[in-house]
Amino acid sequence: MTAGGEQNKVRPDRAALIQRTEEFVRGKLESEATGHDWWHVHRVRNNALMIARGEQVDTFIVELAALLHDIADWKFHGGDLSAGPRAAREWLESLGIEEEVIAHVCDIIAGVSFKGAGVETKMRTAEGRVVQDGDRLDAIGAIGIGRTFAYGGHSGRPMHDPEVRPVMHATFEQYKSSNGPTINHFFEKLLLIKDRLNTQTARKLAEERHAFMEQFLERFFAEWEGSA
Ligand code: NI
């Protein structure tokens, strides 16, 4: 009775904190046009919560981290990896959330992103692995293709240049300063994702998304050559 009563006291608080965080993120990322907009965050949250059902995790942490994971992406802050966790911490502190939760969420945000083909990005906790998978699923498949071209256009990259070969970046420094054609990004990141997922649920979902990207590329190159 007591335990149940306490839980009931905690739950509405958490729901309200999630709601306020959602509004905060939505306000910040609504008009974003590089594929890291509010709807990306919305999909990552849904992916992460779905994946979380098969894992032993604290869904409050998962949901907060998914909502805040792109609040200040290094790609748009001069490569500064600490911008995201800093912005998230500031927001979570303003909500009066306990330090343990803030530290965990910020640790996830710091580690979640892809940093180059040859760079390991292992997450320290089960919650982190779930959020990372949620984010990575949104980078592949039809959505991934759309986002990749949106980002490429935003960064002024050519769509494709047959003379520029993909590069397997060995360090984050190389990866973040790369400005190769958009199609190369498929070989430098997107096609590698299915083998870098943490959970069984995500690996299963990635299969079809991966196959769809392969079909897309096959067709893209055939049309490029004029043979389709
Ligand atoms: Ni993301």
Residues whose N, C-alpha, C, O or C-beta is under 5 A from the ligand:
A	BS01	NI	D70 D135
